[in-house]
Amino acid sequence: IDAAAWAKEQGIPYDQNTLFTLFIGGEGARRAPSNWKYYHAFNQILAADMDAAGKKVVRVSYPVKDEAHLARTVALIKQSPRVVGAVITNAPDIPLKIKTASLVDSLAGDSKAVGSINNITKTPDGALVGEAIDGIAFARGYEGELDGGWKGRTVTLMGATGGAGRQIAFALAQADIANLNIATRDILKGRDLREELLKLYPTLKIVVTTYNTTQFEHEIEGSSVVINATPVGEGKLAGQVPFEKVDELITAKHTVIDMVRAPKITALIERSYPRGARVFTGVRAAQFNSDLHVARWLKVLTGKAVDEAALFQGIRANDRVELGNFEAEEILRLRDKLAGLFELEYAEGAAAVEDAIREIKETAVDSQVLRVEEGRVAPAVRAE
């Protein structure tokens, strides 16, 4: 693997002593801005640890063309002394997370049952350990936003039979939720997942439903958390919602988590927020994902555990400044403030409006959501 050539192409600094981790995906992985998030983590947040260990690490994108190319890549990771791990994301036509699970030497945690992985860590003896981190990152990322955490909750998970959805399902079961509604278009896959979960978590109550049926709507009404792990809302499906009657079924008792991250305000979030629901996108899960990947690699490279909470805060702060990854509720609250600028000027004068505009500018919300120009703030067209 000529990781140095990929680092050069992507403008990521390195030298002859730099170690590499790979971001394996389809052609879209080549354009991943998140490589700089890992650069910041290793070379700034964890600079003291890395200097003490005498190590330099960066992450570079490494697109694969097909399953055969994936297999060669994983074999080369094992052989290359300068490659210490990888992050795996799915390609449009290849379930890379599932395929990679069969190519590593061992699987950690629930990864074997989950059947997919998104992390590879190379041990000191050269073995490749695969782990399903998506679900762990999801459960940890949003637990603090739920009063009392996940324990005892009733959850509807849409897209549970997909790679990330399966990881989330197992992580929620491990987090001790009480009831899980597996919402899927493929009822047979849903039932298979139910049986797999019950083998490990026999006390979990699970139902399998298909979208927009009476039972599905009943389960939505009975859930406190509704999760979208489907691609509905992004790409060609932008502007769509994963189920009908969002405006009727979602209420203030719900927390709605849409794992779609682009656009930053999806149609599901847009329609749930006015209903009084708490709303989140996949930003938090992605930040925790980065935290866990780095922590796994650092432990092998330095022999010491990292303070994951402190690392997360550093990653989150950089993510907001460099990538504009704000929480959905922050963006929507700012938009509400924007909508109220005329009323604010009438009630409190021009100075209050200037203060509000300054706050919006300082928050630096991505221009996909708000546009700030020459002292004037206006909604921008949402990027597809």
N, C-alpha and C positions, 0 to 999 in steps of 0.2 A: 504494500500500500504506500503510494507516494503522497503521504499526508502533507508533506511540506509543500508540494506543488499546489495542492488544494488550498493551503493556507495562503500561499502567495497570490493565487487567483482571487481569493476573497479579501485580500488586504489585511490579513491577521498577522501581527508581528510574531516572529519566531526566530530561533537560532539553532545551531547544530546540537544543542543540548535539550531543546524543547520536546516534551512528551505530548502526545495527541490523544484526544478522544474524538469519536466520530459521531456525526448526526446522520444516521442512515434513513433514507426515505426515497421517494420518487424524485423526478426532476425538480419539483417544487422545493425540495430541501436545499437546493443550491442557493436559493434566494433568502434563506432564513436569517433575519436580523438578530435572532436570539443567540447566535454564536458570540456576539459581543457581551451578552449578559454573563456567559460563562467566563469570558476573558476578564471581565470586571471581578467576578467572584474569586477566581484563582489569583489574579495579579494585583488586586487592590484590597478586597475584603479580607482575603486570607493570605495576604502578602507575607506577614510575619511567619506563619506556619510553613509556607512554601519555601521561604528563604532559609529557615532553620533546617528544613529537610534537603535543601539544595536542589529543589525541583522547580521546573517551569512547565505549566500545562496550558493548552488551549483546546478549544473544540472547533472542528471544521466540518463543513457539510460534505457528505459523501453519497451522492445519488446512485442508486442501483437500477439496472434496466429490467431485470427479471429475477425469477427465483434462483436460477443458476448463478447469476451474478451475485445475489445475496449470499449463497452458500460459499462462493469463493471468497467473498469479503470477510465473512465470519472466520473462515479458515486462516486468512491472512492476518486478522486481528490476533489470533493465537500465536502466529509465527513472528509477528513484528515486535521487536523489543521496545519500539517507541510508541506503540499504540496500547493504551491502558484501559480502554473501555469504550462504550458507545451508548447512544440514545437511539431508539428505534421509533419511527413513526410510520404509519401506513402510507402506501402509495395508492393512487386512484384505482388501479386495477389489481393490486397485489396486497393481500393481508399480511404485511411484513411482520407485524407483532406476533401473529400466530405462527408463521413459518419459521421465524427465528428461534422460537421456543424449542424446536426440535434440533437445533444446530449447536447449542451450547453444551457444556459438560455436565452441568447440574442446574437445578432450579431452586430458588429460595422461597420460603414461606408458602403461600397458597398458589404459587405460580403454576405448579403442575396441574392443579385442579382448574385454575383459571384458563389455562391453555394458551396464554399469550404473555409476552414480556415486552417491556420497553426500556429496560436497562441491561447492559452487559458490564460486568466488572471483572477484570483480570486479576487473579490472585497472585501472590509472590511466586508460586510454583508454576504459573502459566496457565492454570485452568480458567475457563470462562464460566462465570456464574450469571445466570439470567434471573431477572426479578420483575414482577409485575408491580411497578411503582405508581401507575396512573391511579389506581383505586386508593392506595394508601394516601397519596397526595390529596385526592379529593376529600376523603374522610377527615383528614387533619385540617385541610384548608377551610372547611365551612363549619367545623364543629363548634368553634368559638362564637359563631354567629347565631347559633341555636340555643335558646334558653334550656339549659340542662343537657346540651349536647345531643348525640344521636340516640342514646339509650332509650328504648321503649317507644320510639317513634314509628309512625306509619308513613311509608314512603311509596310514591309512584315513580318508577324508573322507566322512561321511554327509551327504546334502543338498547335494552339490557343484553341482547344477544350478540351485539357487536363487540369488537375487541376491547375498546375502552369501557363500554357498558358492562361487560362481564367482570372486568376488574373492579368497577364501582360496586357491582352487586355483591361480590365476595367481601369487599372492604366494609360495606354497610352491614353485612351479616356479622362480620367480626367485631364491628362497633356496637353490636347488641341492639339493633333496631328490633321492633316487635313484629311488624307486618310489612311485607313487600309486595307491591303490585308490579309484576313484570308485564309491561305493555309492549307488544310486538306485533308486526305484521305476519310473522311466521309462528303460528301457535305451537307447532311441533318443536321448534327450537326453544321456544319459551318453556315448554313442559320439560324438555331435556335439561335445561338450565335449572329449573325448579328441583329436579331429582338430584342433580349434582350438588346444589346448595344444601339440600336436606341431609345428604350423607355426612356433611361436616357440621351442619347447624340444625339439628333435628327439631329444636323448639321454635324455630322461625316459622311464622305463618306466611305462606306464599300463595298468591293467586296469579293466574295468567290471563290477561285480557287482550283483546284487539281494540284498536282505536275506534272511538266514536260509537261504541255499543253502550247499551244501558248499563251493563256491569262496569265498563270502563269509567263511565261518568260517575257511577256510584263510588268507585274506588278513589277517583280524584277528589270528590267531595269529602271522603273520609280520611284523606291524607293531610299531613301537616307540611310535607315537603314534596314538591313536584320537580323532577329532574328530566331535562331533555339531553340525552346522549346520542341523538340522531343527527344527521347532517341537515335536517330541515331548518332553514333560517340562514344558511350560508351559501356562497357560490351561486349556482343557477337556481337554488331554492330560497335565495334571499327574499325577504318580504312575506314568506309563508310561515304558518304556525303548524306544529306537529299534531294538533287536534282541534276539532271544531269547538264552538261554545266556550272559548277562553273567557269571553266577557261575562258569561253566566256562571261558570264553574269556579273560577279563581276568585278568592275573597281575601280579606285582611288576615285571616288565620294562616294563610299559606306562605311558605318560603319557596320561591321559584328560582331554580338554578338552570341556566341554559349554558351547556358546555361549548356552544359556538362562541368564538372570540372575534370574528369579523363578519359582519359589521359589529361595532362595539355596542350598539343598541339594536337587538334583534326584534323581530315582530312579536315574538312571545314576551320579551321583556317590556316592549312598548305597550302591549295590551294588558299586562299583568300589573304594572306599576300604578295606573289610575284606580285599580281595584283595591288598593291598600296593601297589596302583598309586598313582602321584602323580596328584592330581586338581585340576582348575581349572574355574571357570565363566568366563563371558564378561566378568567384571568387569575383568580386566586389559586385554583388547582394547578395552573401552569407554573406559577411562582413556587409553589411547594414542590412541584415536580423537579424544578431546577435545584432547589435546596437539597432534595433527597439524592439526586444523581451526584452532585458535588460531594455530599457527605460520604456516600459509598466509596467514591474514588479516593477521597482524601484519606480515609481510614487505612486503605491499602498502601497508599503512597507514603504516608508519614507515620503510620502505626498508632495514630491517636484519633480519638473521636472528636468531631467538631461540635461546637455549640450550635445546634440546628436552628434554634429560635433566633439567635443573633445573626446567623447567616441568612435566614429568611428575611429579616428586616432590612439587611443590606441589599439583598437581591430585589426586594419589593421597591425600595427607594430608587434604585438605579433603573428598574423597569418603568417606573412612572416618569422619570425625567427623560430617559433615552428613547423609550418606545411608546410613551403616552398611554401606558396600560393602567387606566384608572378603573375603579369599581363602577358598575352600572349606576348604582344609586348616587354616587358623586356626580356623575355626568348629568343625570336626570334632575338632581337638585339644582345644579348650576343652570340647567335649561329652564327650570321653573323660575329661578331668579331672573334670568334673561327675559322671560315672558312678562315679569312684573316690573321691568325697568320704567315703563311709562307711568304706572301707578306710583312707583317709588318717587319719581321726579315730582309728581303732583303733590304727594304727601309730604316729602321731606326735602325737596329741592335738588338742584343740579349736583351739589357736592356729594350727596348720597349716591347718585347715579355713578359719578366718577369713582367713588370708593368701590362700588359693586363691580364695575368694569375692571378695576385694578385687581380685585380678588380673582375674577375669572381669568385674567391674563396670567396672574401668578400661579394659578393652578395648572396652567399649560395643558389644558385638555386638547387632545388631538384635533386637528382641523377637520377630520372626518365628521366631527360632531358639532363643533362650534367654530365660527370664524370671527376673529378679532382684527379689525382693520381701522386704523386712524381714529381711535376713540369710539368706534362703533362696533356693536356686537350683534351678530345675526346668526340664525340657524344655518348650518351648511347642509347640503344634500348628502344624505347618508351614502357612504361608499358601498358598492355591491361586493 
